[in-house]
């Protein structure tokens, strides 16, 4: 893929050719070798920051030097800038010199006490000299051992920079070591790294050792450290106790102070791009044509100001190497890489974003357009950020790219659906994923959705059904359907029959809550999903799929929802749906046939449960004359069977309402209700059956709407019906009006 590498090259060298420092390999992703992290380079051949010439000049200075006195060279650079790599290149340039012996001493391995550093320092030199083959234990080894044992704790011997070792035995031993080095014509170069990792007392100890105890002739010390850290540590013990005093102390010890040439920003940028390309390639992630340029420019513009050392790139590399595989397919990888960059380079801004989703997802309050909005946690994080205005503006631009509602442009609610489809961090459905490195509890992995759609396309009905069952058991039905709806404009139509049938077969498992307004929302959305998918198909296939769903579903209410959303209708001035009356009749006949079959096992009201009214009106509105007469005959027969059935019919057909205290009860019986029922029932007969229950008292009943705790539901319905019926309301409609 190499999208970033293809776009950005530096000085004619592509990112594919970049050799690493601090863990970046030159291999292409096809080699299946991951970038190695947390190690310096080992040779000049790996140098990509043009520091080889710097290292070569240091080596030349050491090898050509004729002065026999000891020399201390300091290489100054912050952590992670490549000091260790530079020492390795200096050593490589010194290796061909026949008269130079190089050795490493890392005080960090021994930095638990000043005494340990003191002893280990001299014993390390002793062992290296003995193993060189130039010297033996009898000549220089015993001398160095004696010298190391004779040195007490440095703090007890040396108290100031200019003070020398005056103990006669120590001076004599030191001179003998120097004499042997001169006699053999050999030079010793001691590389000392990781000084700035020591605690402050150990830093003080080491510099005293090098300057005052280890100044053997023909010995060069090459020290690599962060001069700011070391100056602060030395300043505590000398002068006025401040970093300036420590720097003056340092100037008296280090004879050749050298600042490591800064890493070229374009090289660091290329390493960052190479890391992105590797992670994207290794995880087989496909980027859109515009994604590569978007990611590349955002990385360069947002993080170019803070990208100062190779170690910073390494930290970024580690971050995306961990995060991208974890959330592959669950988030937009461009957003993921950018937010990980924000976490590594600007952690305080990242934390403010992570902890204040409302601020970044909703943006500013448009009602305050002409007023100064109050400071947000994001604003306060920027105020505390140690950066100039240009750098802050670059990070603000990145946040606007990630969270468009932070801009001055207004984004309506319709954008939420688009952002969710793209799995962007600015979607409330996906925001948490970017910060938890997992699909949050209660959410559904997009890979499950992809698997469902893939199995549907492969006509694996059992596989799709099993995944549906699993989601329904986890109470994730509504979320599953909502996520499937995001694919209704793009799904391969070969998947529609299998998907629709699998959903219809277990529609009864889609939860219907007691919530009056939204209890049937999920099952309604499932029906809308199927109807929206079928809108993209030819009529013959639409009819076949709907018929199959109606015949095989385990929920009659689901059939009524399919009819509702598939029927041609006009809503808000727009024509919607696709089923003409002629095409909807056969599917309605299936609903009627199945309802009547269930009624034969019990009765027409009880078999339909809470959805009796919806089913009856759905059949009545959408069926042909034959089915309509069958429905009316069944209702009439049920009404005539017993007076109590009149109450069952009224309760089932009048619907429900919700009062202020949250209680759901039968709806008030109104003139409109009366007229609707007149198309289904002989209302004179209904009244007669009610009088058989309540007697002549019904003739003087009043219409009450005070539903107290002690009311009798059936009597209240009967009374309200009686009042409307006795008013001789306008003649009921002979046919139901089409539903808008």
Secondary structure, DSSP 8 states (H G I E B T S, - for coil): --HHHHH-EETTEEGGG---SSS-----GGGT-----S----SGGG--SS-HHHHHHHHHHHHH----S-EEEEEE--TTSSHHHHHHHHHHHHHT-TTEEEEEEEGGGTTT-HHHHHHHHHHHHHHHHHHTSSS-IIIIIHHHHHHHHH---HHHH--STT-----HHHHHHHHHHHHHHHHHT-EEEEEEE-GGGS-HHHHHHHHHIIIII---TTEEEEEEE-HHHHHHHHHTTSTTSSHHHHHHHHHHH-SEEEE-----HHHHHHHHHHHHHHHHHHTT----TTHHHHHHHHHHHHHTTT--SHHHHHHHHHHHHHHHHHTTTTS-HHHHHHHHHHHHH-HHHHHHHHH-HHHHHH-S-GGGTTS-----HHHHHHHH--S-HHHHHHHHHHHHHH-GGGSSS---THHHHHHHHTT-TTSTTTTTHHHHTS--TT---HHHHHHHHHHHHTT-HHHHHHHHHHHHHTT-HHHHHHHHHTTTTTS-GGGHHHHHHHHHHTGGGS---S-TTTTTHHHHHHHHHHHHHHTTS-HHHHHHHHHHHHHH-S-HHHHHHHHHHHB-EEETTEEE--B-HHHHHHHHHHHHHHHHHHHHHS-TTGGGGGGHHHHHHHHHHH--HHHHHHHHHHHHHHHHH-THHHHHHHHHHS-EEE-TTS-EEE----HHHHHHHTTTS-HHHHHHHHHHHHGGGGGG--------TT--HHHHHHHHHHHHHHTT-S---SS-----
